[in-house]
Amino acid sequence: MLTHFPQAVPEIPVSSVTKAAEYYVNALGFHLDWHSEQHAIAGISQGECCIFLTTPPPGKRPGDAVVWLNLQSRQEVDELHQRWQASGARILEAPEDKPWNLHEFKAADLDGNVLRVFYDFTWEARSS
């Protein structure tokens, strides 16, 4: 019986797999692992984070995805925000502490898919 799941891999609908992959590599610092023009899909990664970029099936539109990236500290969130901003990434919201105990910022890809980068500081709130 399976008791441990592997890390989930989100599938992000994009209008052009090639252009999206270039953006994720050049603006967001991901690595292009593989790309199939024939099947309109690419695999990208950075560290332990893996994402598939695909041309959406009928009924699903580019820009419909939200991907949460859970980092280990406020400092990591702030540093990634600075790096992405400097590389020309589309930043939607600057980093800030939210009432739901997340320090987060939002960025978007070329199609409007949202990347929510966060650090969960719930444990800090409990210990104070």
OpenMM code with the backbone's topology and positions (N, CA, C; nanometers):
from openmm import Vec3, app, unit

residues = "MET LEU THR HIS PHE PRO GLN ALA VAL PRO GLU ILE PRO VAL SER SER VAL THR LYS ALA ALA GLU TYR TYR VAL ASN ALA LEU GLY PHE HIS LEU ASP TRP HIS SER GLU GLN HIS ALA ILE ALA GLY ILE SER GLN GLY GLU CYS CYS ILE PHE LEU THR THR PRO PRO PRO GLY LYS ARG PRO GLY ASP ALA VAL VAL TRP LEU ASN LEU GLN SER ARG GLN GLU VAL ASP GLU LEU HIS GLN ARG TRP GLN ALA SER GLY ALA ARG ILE LEU GLU ALA PRO GLU ASP LYS PRO TRP ASN LEU HIS GLU PHE LYS ALA ALA ASP LEU ASP GLY ASN VAL LEU ARG VAL PHE TYR ASP PHE THR TRP GLU ALA ARG SER SER".split()
positions = [
    Vec3(0.0848, -0.1189, 0.0000),
    Vec3(0.0000, 0.0000, 0.0000),
    Vec3(0.0886, 0.1243, 0.0000),
    Vec3(0.0609, 0.2141, -0.0912),
    Vec3(0.1364, 0.3377, -0.1024),
    Vec3(0.1064, 0.4280, 0.0164),
    Vec3(0.2095, 0.4649, 0.0906),
    Vec3(0.1888, 0.5522, 0.2063),
    Vec3(0.2643, 0.6838, 0.1941),
    Vec3(0.3504, 0.6948, 0.0929),
    Vec3(0.4265, 0.8181, 0.0741),
    Vec3(0.4152, 0.8605, -0.0718),
    Vec3(0.3604, 0.9783, -0.0930),
    Vec3(0.3481, 1.0284, -0.2290),
    Vec3(0.4731, 1.1044, -0.2690),
    Vec3(0.5096, 1.0987, -0.3958),
    Vec3(0.6194, 1.1813, -0.4435),
    Vec3(0.5730, 1.3259, -0.4547),
    Vec3(0.6663, 1.4151, -0.4789),
    Vec3(0.6330, 1.5552, -0.4977),
    Vec3(0.5425, 1.5697, -0.6211),
    Vec3(0.4371, 1.6482, -0.6076),
    Vec3(0.3452, 1.6709, -0.7197),
    Vec3(0.4129, 1.7550, -0.8279),
    Vec3(0.3749, 1.7318, -0.9530),
    Vec3(0.4281, 1.8083, -1.0654),
    Vec3(0.3113, 1.8798, -1.1327),
    Vec3(0.3029, 2.0124, -1.1178),
    Vec3(0.1922, 2.0833, -1.1817),
    Vec3(0.2088, 2.0889, -1.3328),
    Vec3(0.0967, 2.0921, -1.4015),
    Vec3(0.0935, 2.1098, -1.5461),
    Vec3(0.0348, 2.2473, -1.5725),
    Vec3(0.1120, 2.3327, -1.6383),
    Vec3(0.0711, 2.4704, -1.6606),
    Vec3(0.0320, 2.4891, -1.8073),
    Vec3(-0.0933, 2.5315, -1.8335),
    Vec3(-0.1359, 2.5546, -1.9716),
    Vec3(-0.0788, 2.6862, -2.0245),
    Vec3(-0.0124, 2.6790, -2.1400),
    Vec3(0.0493, 2.7965, -2.2002),
    Vec3(0.0121, 2.8043, -2.3483),
    Vec3(0.0171, 2.9229, -2.4037),
    Vec3(-0.0198, 2.9387, -2.5445),
    Vec3(0.0914, 2.8928, -2.6383),
    Vec3(0.2167, 2.9035, -2.5943),
    Vec3(0.3299, 2.8563, -2.6735),
    Vec3(0.4298, 2.7902, -2.5794),
    Vec3(0.4471, 2.6605, -2.5921),
    Vec3(0.5400, 2.5881, -2.5058),
    Vec3(0.6819, 2.6423, -2.5233),
    Vec3(0.7210, 2.6698, -2.6452),
    Vec3(0.8565, 2.7194, -2.6715),
    Vec3(0.8800, 2.8548, -2.6056),
    Vec3(0.7878, 2.9498, -2.6258),
    Vec3(0.8032, 3.0830, -2.5656),
    Vec3(0.7956, 3.0766, -2.4135),
    Vec3(0.7053, 2.9946, -2.3613),
    Vec3(0.6932, 2.9806, -2.2161),
    Vec3(0.8218, 2.9226, -2.1570),
    Vec3(0.8757, 2.8197, -2.2214),
    Vec3(0.9994, 2.7580, -2.1723),
    Vec3(1.1132, 2.8600, -2.1715),
    Vec3(1.1233, 2.9410, -2.2759),
    Vec3(1.2264, 3.0451, -2.2803),
    Vec3(1.2105, 3.1432, -2.1648),
    Vec3(1.0865, 3.1828, -2.1332),
    Vec3(1.0606, 3.2750, -2.0225),
    Vec3(1.0980, 3.2113, -1.8885),
    Vec3(1.0558, 3.0891, -1.8676),
    Vec3(1.0870, 3.0218, -1.7416),
    Vec3(1.2381, 3.0045, -1.7239),
    Vec3(1.3093, 2.9802, -1.8318),
    Vec3(1.4550, 2.9652, -1.8247),
    Vec3(1.5223, 3.1018, -1.8072),
    Vec3(1.4905, 3.1979, -1.8930),
    Vec3(1.5618, 3.3258, -1.8942),
    Vec3(1.5198, 3.4221, -1.7837),
    Vec3(1.3912, 3.4296, -1.7516),
    Vec3(1.3443, 3.5254, -1.6508),
    Vec3(1.3342, 3.4650, -1.5108),
    Vec3(1.3019, 3.3351, -1.5026),
    Vec3(1.2777, 3.2746, -1.3716),
    Vec3(1.3874, 3.1777, -1.3279),
    Vec3(1.4833, 3.1516, -1.4144),
    Vec3(1.5984, 3.0710, -1.3749),
    Vec3(1.5773, 2.9214, -1.3735),
    Vec3(1.4736, 2.8720, -1.4392),
    Vec3(1.4510, 2.7276, -1.4469),
    Vec3(1.5448, 2.6658, -1.5498),
    Vec3(1.5550, 2.5347, -1.5480),
    Vec3(1.6342, 2.4591, -1.6443),
    Vec3(1.5381, 2.3841, -1.7361),
    Vec3(1.5635, 2.3877, -1.8656),
    Vec3(1.4821, 2.3104, -1.9595),
    Vec3(1.5336, 2.1673, -1.9592),
    Vec3(1.4523, 2.0752, -1.9071),
    Vec3(1.4915, 1.9345, -1.8975),
    Vec3(1.4653, 1.8598, -2.0268),
    Vec3(1.3507, 1.8856, -2.0886),
    Vec3(1.3146, 1.8217, -2.2149),
    Vec3(1.2013, 1.9002, -2.2797),
    Vec3(1.1855, 1.8820, -2.4098),
    Vec3(1.0836, 1.9552, -2.4843),
    Vec3(1.0436, 1.8721, -2.6060),
    Vec3(0.9145, 1.8537, -2.6257),
    Vec3(0.8651, 1.7827, -2.7427),
    Vec3(0.7723, 1.8739, -2.8213),
    Vec3(0.8218, 1.9262, -2.9329),
    Vec3(0.7375, 2.0094, -3.0203),
    Vec3(0.6185, 1.9289, -3.0706),
    Vec3(0.6423, 1.8036, -3.1053),
    Vec3(0.5378, 1.7173, -3.1605),
    Vec3(0.4210, 1.7016, -3.0634),
    Vec3(0.4508, 1.6883, -2.9335),
    Vec3(0.3453, 1.6670, -2.8345),
    Vec3(0.3096, 1.7932, -2.7561),
    Vec3(0.3741, 1.9057, -2.7890),
    Vec3(0.3470, 2.0353, -2.7264),
    Vec3(0.3556, 2.0278, -2.5741),
    Vec3(0.4702, 1.9802, -2.5252),
    Vec3(0.4929, 1.9708, -2.3813),
    Vec3(0.6420, 1.9875, -2.3548),
    Vec3(0.6726, 2.0469, -2.2400),
    Vec3(0.8116, 2.0615, -2.1960),
    Vec3(0.8179, 2.0382, -2.0467),
    Vec3(0.9314, 1.9898, -2.0018),
    Vec3(0.9575, 1.9724, -1.8599),
    Vec3(1.0661, 2.0684, -1.8179),
    Vec3(1.0400, 2.1457, -1.7117),
    Vec3(1.1388, 2.2387, -1.6585),
    Vec3(1.1583, 2.2085, -1.5108),
    Vec3(1.2717, 2.2509, -1.4575),
    Vec3(1.2961, 2.2278, -1.3159),
    Vec3(1.3921, 2.3315, -1.2607),
    Vec3(1.3883, 2.3426, -1.1295),
    Vec3(1.4840, 2.4224, -1.0530),
    Vec3(1.4887, 2.3591, -0.9145),
    Vec3(1.6018, 2.3035, -0.8788),
    Vec3(1.6111, 2.2313, -0.7523),
    Vec3(1.5165, 2.1128, -0.7543),
    Vec3(1.4338, 2.1017, -0.6514),
    Vec3(1.3380, 1.9915, -0.6423),
    Vec3(1.2040, 2.0231, -0.7085),
    Vec3(1.1898, 2.1429, -0.7637),
    Vec3(1.0647, 2.1846, -0.8265),
    Vec3(1.0646, 2.1445, -0.9735),
    Vec3(0.9670, 2.0646, -1.0128),
    Vec3(0.9487, 2.0239, -1.1527),
    Vec3(0.8118, 2.0725, -1.1995),
    Vec3(0.8064, 2.1220, -1.3231),
    Vec3(0.6823, 2.1729, -1.3805),
    Vec3(0.6741, 2.1271, -1.5254),
    Vec3(0.5538, 2.0916, -1.5699),
    Vec3(0.5297, 2.0635, -1.7109),
    Vec3(0.4580, 2.1828, -1.7723),
    Vec3(0.5034, 2.2257, -1.8900),
    Vec3(0.4378, 2.3300, -1.9674),
    Vec3(0.3702, 2.2619, -2.0849),
    Vec3(0.2414, 2.2863, -2.1049),
    Vec3(0.1681, 2.2175, -2.2116),
    Vec3(0.0735, 2.3124, -2.2837),
    Vec3(0.0435, 2.2766, -2.4071),
    Vec3(-0.0649, 2.3420, -2.4781),
    Vec3(-0.1935, 2.2827, -2.4213),
    Vec3(-0.2861, 2.3662, -2.3775),
    Vec3(-0.4028, 2.3135, -2.3068),
    Vec3(-0.4983, 2.2353, -2.3964),
    Vec3(-0.5642, 2.1359, -2.3378),
    Vec3(-0.6681, 2.0635, -2.4105),
    Vec3(-0.7917, 2.1519, -2.4258),
    Vec3(-0.8854, 2.1124, -2.5099),
    Vec3(-1.0084, 2.1913, -2.5256),
    Vec3(-1.0756, 2.2148, -2.3895),
    Vec3(-1.1213, 2.3368, -2.3686),
    Vec3(-1.1899, 2.3716, -2.2446),
    Vec3(-1.0990, 2.4307, -2.1386),
    Vec3(-0.9684, 2.4180, -2.1547),
    Vec3(-0.8749, 2.4749, -2.0586),
    Vec3(-0.7963, 2.5843, -2.1293),
    Vec3(-0.7820, 2.6964, -2.0628),
    Vec3(-0.7182, 2.8107, -2.1267),
    Vec3(-0.5803, 2.8379, -2.0679),
    Vec3(-0.4899, 2.8923, -2.1479),
    Vec3(-0.3642, 2.9406, -2.0920),
    Vec3(-0.3937, 3.0462, -1.9862),
    Vec3(-0.3180, 3.0478, -1.8806),
    Vec3(-0.3361, 3.1472, -1.7759),
    Vec3(-0.4257, 3.1029, -1.6628),
    Vec3(-0.4739, 2.9787, -1.6641),
    Vec3(-0.5653, 2.9302, -1.5603),
    Vec3(-0.4953, 2.8720, -1.4367),
    Vec3(-0.3640, 2.8563, -1.4399),
    Vec3(-0.2947, 2.7851, -1.3320),
    Vec3(-0.2421, 2.8787, -1.2240),
    Vec3(-0.2406, 2.8266, -1.1013),
    Vec3(-0.1716, 2.8904, -0.9893),
    Vec3(-0.0819, 2.7834, -0.9290),
    Vec3(0.0475, 2.8141, -0.9196),
    Vec3(0.1450, 2.7209, -0.8643),
    Vec3(0.2060, 2.7851, -0.7407),
    Vec3(0.2024, 2.7113, -0.6290),
    Vec3(0.2584, 2.7602, -0.5035),
    Vec3(0.3981, 2.7014, -0.4864),
    Vec3(0.4957, 2.7883, -0.4581),
    Vec3(0.6325, 2.7443, -0.4334),
    Vec3(0.6672, 2.7752, -0.2882),
    Vec3(0.6856, 2.6700, -0.2077),
    Vec3(0.7072, 2.6809, -0.0641),
    Vec3(0.8570, 2.6870, -0.0349),
    Vec3(0.9054, 2.8039, 0.0072),
    Vec3(1.0457, 2.8207, 0.0395),
    Vec3(1.0685, 2.8074, 0.1900),
    Vec3(1.1930, 2.8110, 0.2312),
    Vec3(1.2294, 2.7787, 0.3692),
    Vec3(1.2410, 2.8982, 0.4632),
    Vec3(1.2350, 3.0216, 0.4120),
    Vec3(1.2484, 3.1386, 0.4994),
    Vec3(1.1983, 3.2643, 0.4282),
    Vec3(1.1753, 3.3688, 0.5078),
    Vec3(1.1414, 3.4989, 0.4506),
    Vec3(1.2556, 3.5472, 0.3618),
    Vec3(1.3782, 3.5254, 0.4079),
    Vec3(1.4950, 3.5693, 0.3322),
    Vec3(1.4984, 3.5052, 0.1937),
    Vec3(1.4698, 3.3744, 0.1848),
    Vec3(1.4669, 3.3084, 0.0539),
    Vec3(1.3595, 3.3691, -0.0366),
    Vec3(1.2437, 3.3985, 0.0206),
    Vec3(1.1346, 3.4602, -0.0575),
    Vec3(1.1802, 3.5963, -0.1099),
    Vec3(1.2371, 3.6777, -0.0213),
    Vec3(1.2806, 3.8119, -0.0604),
    Vec3(1.3929, 3.8069, -0.1641),
    Vec3(1.4877, 3.7155, -0.1464),
    Vec3(1.5988, 3.7034, -0.2418),
    Vec3(1.5501, 3.6576, -0.3790),
    Vec3(1.4559, 3.5630, -0.3830),
    Vec3(1.4027, 3.5177, -0.5113),
    Vec3(1.3260, 3.6307, -0.5796),
    Vec3(1.2485, 3.7049, -0.5011),
    Vec3(1.1771, 3.8204, -0.5568),
    Vec3(1.2759, 3.9174, -0.6213),
    Vec3(1.3837, 3.9498, -0.5519),
    Vec3(1.4832, 4.0427, -0.6057),
    Vec3(1.5460, 3.9878, -0.7339),
    Vec3(1.5785, 3.8581, -0.7341),
    Vec3(1.6403, 3.7966, -0.8514),
    Vec3(1.5448, 3.7986, -0.9704),
    Vec3(1.4179, 3.7597, -0.9474),
    Vec3(1.3205, 3.7588, -1.0563),
    Vec3(1.2927, 3.9001, -1.1064),
    Vec3(1.2820, 3.9945, -1.0150),
    Vec3(1.2556, 4.1323, -1.0563),
    Vec3(1.3708, 4.1849, -1.1426),
    Vec3(1.4930, 4.1564, -1.1031),
    Vec3(1.6107, 4.2019, -1.1778),
    Vec3(1.6195, 4.1377, -1.3165),
    Vec3(1.5636, 4.0174, -1.3307),
    Vec3(1.5717, 3.9483, -1.4600),
    Vec3(1.4542, 3.9813, -1.5523),
    Vec3(1.3649, 4.0682, -1.5072),
    Vec3(1.2536, 4.1105, -1.5920),
    Vec3(1.1278, 4.0269, -1.5787),
    Vec3(1.1185, 3.9462, -1.4742),
    Vec3(0.9969, 3.8673, -1.4524),
    Vec3(0.8791, 3.9604, -1.4234),
    Vec3(0.7594, 3.9131, -1.4545),
    Vec3(0.6373, 3.9902, -1.4296),
    Vec3(0.5966, 3.9723, -1.2836),
    Vec3(0.6280, 4.0688, -1.2002),
    Vec3(0.5942, 4.0641, -1.0583),
    Vec3(0.4562, 4.1261, -1.0396),
    Vec3(0.3654, 4.0517, -0.9772),
    Vec3(0.2289, 4.0997, -0.9544),
    Vec3(0.2129, 4.1653, -0.8177),
    Vec3(0.2805, 4.1099, -0.7182),
    Vec3(0.2754, 4.1642, -0.5817),
    Vec3(0.4121, 4.1478, -0.5190),
    Vec3(0.4565, 4.2502, -0.4479),
    Vec3(0.5842, 4.2446, -0.3759),
    Vec3(0.5699, 4.1577, -0.2511),
    Vec3(0.6804, 4.1101, -0.1967),
    Vec3(0.6734, 4.0273, -0.0762),
    Vec3(0.6156, 4.1046, 0.0430),
    Vec3(0.5295, 4.0364, 0.1163),
    Vec3(0.4755, 4.0929, 0.2397),
    Vec3(0.4190, 3.9807, 0.3254),
    Vec3(0.4083, 4.0077, 0.4563),
    Vec3(0.3450, 3.9135, 0.5477),
    Vec3(0.1942, 3.9252, 0.5309),
    Vec3(0.1275, 3.8112, 0.5104),
    Vec3(-0.0172, 3.8081, 0.4934),
    Vec3(-0.0828, 3.7687, 0.6259),
    Vec3(-0.2094, 3.8047, 0.6461),
    Vec3(-0.2792, 3.7690, 0.7707),
    Vec3(-0.2912, 3.6181, 0.7922),
    Vec3(-0.2772, 3.5388, 0.6872),
    Vec3(-0.2883, 3.3932, 0.6987),
    Vec3(-0.1517, 3.3288, 0.7246),
    Vec3(-0.0572, 3.4075, 0.7767),
    Vec3(0.0751, 3.3594, 0.8199),
    Vec3(0.1642, 3.3104, 0.7066),
    Vec3(0.1538, 3.3734, 0.5922),
    Vec3(0.2462, 3.3458, 0.4828),
    Vec3(0.3170, 3.4752, 0.4455),
    Vec3(0.4466, 3.4663, 0.4256),
    Vec3(0.5240, 3.5760, 0.3669),
    Vec3(0.5331, 3.5399, 0.2196),
    Vec3(0.4743, 3.6202, 0.1322),
    Vec3(0.4639, 3.5774, -0.0069),
    Vec3(0.4726, 3.6931, -0.1050),
    Vec3(0.5028, 3.6558, -0.2291),
    Vec3(0.4885, 3.7461, -0.3418),
    Vec3(0.4314, 3.6669, -0.4577),
    Vec3(0.3804, 3.7393, -0.5569),
    Vec3(0.3222, 3.6749, -0.6752),
    Vec3(0.3931, 3.7240, -0.8008),
    Vec3(0.4164, 3.6301, -0.8909),
    Vec3(0.4706, 3.6602, -1.0228),
    Vec3(0.3829, 3.5891, -1.1251),
    Vec3(0.3961, 3.6284, -1.2509),
    Vec3(0.3169, 3.5652, -1.3564),
    Vec3(0.4065, 3.5309, -1.4742),
    Vec3(0.3621, 3.4305, -1.5505),
    Vec3(0.4330, 3.3991, -1.6742),
    Vec3(0.3696, 3.4779, -1.7883),
    Vec3(0.4112, 3.4502, -1.9091),
    Vec3(0.3634, 3.5264, -2.0244),
    Vec3(0.2137, 3.5126, -2.0490),
    Vec3(0.1535, 3.4012, -2.0059),
    Vec3(0.0100, 3.3786, -2.0260),
    Vec3(-0.0742, 3.4225, -1.9072),
    Vec3(-0.0116, 3.4666, -1.7995),
    Vec3(-0.0853, 3.5080, -1.6808),
    Vec3(-0.0987, 3.4005, -1.5752),
    Vec3(-0.0399, 3.2813, -1.5962),
    Vec3(-0.0362, 3.1812, -1.4900),
    Vec3(0.0405, 3.2412, -1.3719),
    Vec3(-0.0071, 3.2177, -1.2518),
    Vec3(0.0478, 3.2824, -1.1333),
    Vec3(0.1380, 3.1870, -1.0562),
    Vec3(0.2537, 3.2387, -1.0159),
    Vec3(0.3439, 3.1680, -0.9258),
    Vec3(0.3392, 3.2409, -0.7921),
    Vec3(0.2885, 3.1724, -0.6896),
    Vec3(0.2832, 3.2291, -0.5548),
    Vec3(0.3999, 3.1708, -0.4774),
    Vec3(0.4947, 3.2545, -0.4451),
    Vec3(0.6155, 3.2134, -0.3748),
    Vec3(0.5969, 3.2518, -0.2285),
    Vec3(0.6107, 3.1538, -0.1385),
    Vec3(0.5770, 3.1826, 0.0009),
    Vec3(0.6654, 3.1084, 0.0999),
    Vec3(0.6617, 3.1620, 0.2219),
    Vec3(0.7187, 3.0965, 0.3390),
    Vec3(0.6084, 3.0960, 0.4440),
    Vec3(0.5797, 2.9801, 0.5000),
    Vec3(0.4751, 2.9643, 0.6017),
    Vec3(0.5365, 2.9876, 0.7392),
    Vec3(0.5001, 3.0994, 0.8021),
    Vec3(0.5552, 3.1299, 0.9344),
    Vec3(0.4564, 3.1018, 1.0470),
    Vec3(0.3646, 3.0082, 1.0248),
    Vec3(0.2673, 2.9716, 1.1270),
    Vec3(0.3353, 2.9300, 1.2560),
    Vec3(0.4419, 2.8497, 1.2448),
    Vec3(0.5127, 2.8024, 1.3640),
    Vec3(0.5701, 2.9188, 1.4441),
    Vec3(0.6103, 3.0269, 1.3771),
    Vec3(0.6639, 3.1435, 1.4481),
    Vec3(0.5527, 3.2115, 1.5274),
    Vec3(0.4337, 3.2213, 1.4689),
    Vec3(0.3207, 3.2839, 1.5364),
    Vec3(0.2787, 3.2038, 1.6591),
    Vec3(0.2872, 3.0718, 1.6497),
    Vec3(0.2491, 2.9850, 1.7630),
    Vec3(0.3478, 2.9970, 1.8793),
    Vec3(0.4757, 3.0153, 1.8478),
    Vec3(0.5771, 3.0162, 1.9533),
    Vec3(0.5946, 3.1512, 2.0200),
    Vec3(0.5261, 3.2544, 1.9692),
    Vec3(0.5418, 3.3865, 2.0308),
    Vec3(0.4324, 3.4179, 2.1297),
] * unit.nanometer
topology = app.Topology()
chain = topology.addChain("A")
for resn in residues:
    res = topology.addResidue(resn, chain)
    for name in ("N", "CA", "C"):
        topology.addAtom(name, app.Element.getBySymbol(name[0]), res)
